[in-house]
Amino acid sequence: MVRLFLLTLLFAVYSSQLPLARAEEPPTSWVDKDTGHRVIRLTPEAGSSGLYFNVNAYSADGKLMIYVAPDGIHTLELATLKTRLLVPTPPAAPGASGNVHGGLHAVVVGRKTNSVFFTKSAPETHATVLYKADMYTGVVKELVTLPPRANIATINADETLGVGTYDETEAGAAQEYGRARPSPPSSAPGADGARPQAGNLVQPEGKGEMMERRLAARIPVVLYTINLESGKVNPLLHSTDWIGHMLFSPTDPTLLMYCHEGPWHKVDRIWMIHSDGSHNTLIHKRTMAMEIAGHEFWGLDGHTIWYDWQFPRGEDFFLAGYNLESHARTAYHMQRNEWSIHFNVTEDEKLFTGDGGDPGQVAKAPDGEWIELFHPEKLPVTGINQPDFWQPGVFHSEHLVNMEHHNYRLEPNVRFSPDKKLVIFTSNVFGPSYIFGVETEKSASVNAPSPGGF
């Protein structure tokens, strides 16, 4: 009994030290012992995070990456890994509408100039104002004030238009998804013992129920464009569907992808529309009950839309591609443990990546907690084939990072570096969130094994 008591006491003391150990600054580089790939911590700020997986974060010259932290919007120089605070977080104004960091919100990095577009609340009016900042000089230019109850989600390829949605009534705005959502712990490190997290990537408790309520609310909304020179607002469509995830083509300034939000099996999700409001087109039409498609993203050449396709939901898994020019459809099959919350692709489409998922995700994968590198293979077609048939392929997966200690309420949101040498992701494996990069080539050195986190 005495020995059992001592062992219990020692375990309690050891366990009590774990939060303190995890709260220390993580190592800057190591080799994942389970994969042989080197992992590099790219950001020094606790609570830092990348942008959403399908939002451009790279400067037009490919040398800088934008990320966010509690103190503001930062740049990361990819060649040297030097970071710099570009746009500081303003003090939170009383009554200002909610973005995670003091009303400051990074929207997207422009495709034409080395500029990041961001919004913040005007101190006196609380109106949301769009700005852009030069990623090298830091010079900030005020662009336009958004309509009441509006957000802005994307900027077109020639940086002349922005797109967002606004609620037509105050009553509708009060019912919006996330309006009553408690703020994630993105405060200063150590405040009330909270570990700062990448608030914009953290999924709320009860997300499924919140999505059901928002879909059922049938709030009148407007999908609109705004001219970044004149401020002229042009409604594209009025709807009581839940409109979101607007994303301009990386190459065609007139082409916009958007989605009907809600539980994926209850909506026709992926749509395309031109910036003049014409050619509003459903991209994926289901042919099976409980079939789902979502988490769509552009190929970097602007020719292909990629998305997670499950046929049916939670049972059979593909990454699907639709080519806008040829109308060809490709489906890369993957196993349950290879499914990921988000996927991404290199410009030449020779490599894909995924951020995995824990058993609580839709795939219910028993061993899915990995950052994955996918090598695509198109399968030979030796039988009947037609232009409108899906063209088959498979993914051959390679584990990059073991994520078993990562809490997947924070979604890692993977992306490739422009030179394809890194897969970049956000993780809370050490407690606070940081941005990491993992080398796509295996490390020649294995003398720096994984620390306690990964």
Stockholm file with secondary structure:
# STOCKHOLM 1.0

chainA/1-454         MVRLFLLTLLFAVYSSQLPLARAEEPPTSWVDKDTGHRVIRLTPEAGSSGLYFNVNAYSADGKLMIYVAPDGIHTLELATLKTRLLVPTPPAAPGASGNVHGGLHAVVVGRKTNSVFFTKSAPETHATVLYKADMYTGVVKELVTLPPRANIATINADETLGVGTYDETEAGAAQEYGRARPSPPSSAPGADGARPQAGNLVQPEGKGEMMERRLAARIPVVLYTINLESGKVNPLLHSTDWIGHMLFSPTDPTLLMYCHEGPWHKVDRIWMIHSDGSHNTLIHKRTMAMEIAGHEFWGLDGHTIWYDWQFPRGEDFFLAGYNLESHARTAYHMQRNEWSIHFNVTEDEKLFTGDGGDPGQVAKAPDGEWIELFHPEKLPVTGINQPDFWQPGVFHSEHLVNMEHHNYRLEPNVRFSPDKKLVIFTSNVFGPSYIFGVETEKSASVNAPSPGGF
#=GR chainA/1-454 SS CHHHHHHHHHHHHHHHHHHHHHHSCCCSEEECTTTCCEEEECCCSTTCBCCCTTSCCBCTTSSEEEEEETTEEEEEETTTCCEEEEEECCCCCTTCCCCTBTTBEEEEECSSSSEEEEEEECTTTCCEEEEEEETTTCCEEEEEECCTTBCCCEECTTSSEEEEEEESSHHHHHTSTTTTCCCCSCSSTTGGGCCCCCGGGBCCTTHHHHHHHHHHHCCCEEEEEEETTTCCEEEEEEESSCEEEEEECSSCTTEEEEEECSCGGGSCCEEEEETTSCCCEESCCCCSTTCEEEEEEECTTSSEEEEEEESSTTTSEEEEEEETTTCCEEEEEECGGGCCSCEEECTTSSCEEECCCCTTSTTCCTTCCEEEEEEEEECCCCSCCCTTSEEEEEEEEEEEEECTTSCTTBCCCCEECTTSSEEEEEECTTSSCEEEEEESSCCSCCSSCCCSCC
#=GC SS_cons         CHHHHHHHHHHHHHHHHHHHHHHSCCCSEEECTTTCCEEEECCCSTTCBCCCTTSCCBCTTSSEEEEEETTEEEEEETTTCCEEEEEECCCCCTTCCCCTBTTBEEEEECSSSSEEEEEEECTTTCCEEEEEEETTTCCEEEEEECCTTBCCCEECTTSSEEEEEEESSHHHHHTSTTTTCCCCSCSSTTGGGCCCCCGGGBCCTTHHHHHHHHHHHCCCEEEEEEETTTCCEEEEEEESSCEEEEEECSSCTTEEEEEECSCGGGSCCEEEEETTSCCCEESCCCCSTTCEEEEEEECTTSSEEEEEEESSTTTSEEEEEEETTTCCEEEEEECGGGCCSCEEECTTSSCEEECCCCTTSTTCCTTCCEEEEEEEEECCCCSCCCTTSEEEEEEEEEEEEECTTSCTTBCCCCEECTTSSEEEEEECTTSSCEEEEEESSCCSCCSSCCCSCC
//
